Amino acid sequence: MGRRLVPLTLDNLSELPRRCRSCVFWELDPVSGGAAVKAGRSEQEKEAWISAVLLEWGSCGRVVRVDDVPVGFVLYAPPAYVPRSMAFPTSPVSADAVQLMTAWINPAYQGQGLGRVMVQTVAKDLLRRGFRAIEAFGDARWKEPACMLPADHLLAVGFKTVRPHQTSPRLRLELRTTLSWKEDVEMALDRLLGAVQKEPALRPL
């Protein structure tokens, strides 16, 4: 089985699940996001966001391929590039952290260590760029696939709560701890990544 993790670009954006290609939950503030969806511009806004972040900051995601078949992805960026990150009662993301926006692995490919490899790849990328941690806004009342990651699953893979909240706690993962992850975290990562962005459901803006 040949597996590769490649940077997300406009050229391979089409390899994301269909609904994710045009989802702008994180990329725009709530008002602008709602307007983009209503006007049918969300896919163009997604492309514009990725283009701008790539030009100004660099790689902001990874696509996982197994035997050249796309089976997962992760999207991340500094909070300055994530307008929705300021819309939470537990904002802002710490200055030394990058925000984990969303991630997904095809359920058919879970249990193969792809989640661990994906997060470790992101960790190595961000450590080289001078960041110390990944932070995420968890959904403490998660019931179905959506743009936000389930808080309890984030805790299961090593995130720690830095600002508690009954619905949207902010959690943090120190990047260096991910580099020593072994197979014992794979099951928890599968639950975390497999829970996100299963079509067709997306939480409305």
Number of C-alpha atoms within 10 A of each C-alpha: 5 8 14 17 19 15 17 22 17 14 7 13 18 14 19 19 19 14 15 22 16 21 22 28 27 23 22 22 18 16 10 16 22 17 15 20 18 10 9 12 14 23 17 13 19 22 16 14 17 21 15 12 16 17 10 9 11 14 20 23 22 23 25 27 18 15 11 11 13 20 22 26 26 23 20 23 22 22 22 14 20 20 16 20 24 14 12 14 14 18 16 16 22 16 12 12 22 23 23 25 26 21 25 26 27 19 15 9 15 19 15 13 17 24 29 22 19 21 21 19 17 22 23 15 15 21 14 9 10 10 18 17 23 26 27 27 29 23 22 18 12 17 9 14 18 21 23 24 26 25 24 15 21 24 17 15 21 18 20 18 19 15 15 15 16 8 16 23 21 25 23 24 23 17 22 14 12 21 15 8 16 11 12 11 16 20 17 20 26 24 21 23 25 21 23 22 25 20 12 11 13 18 12 10 16
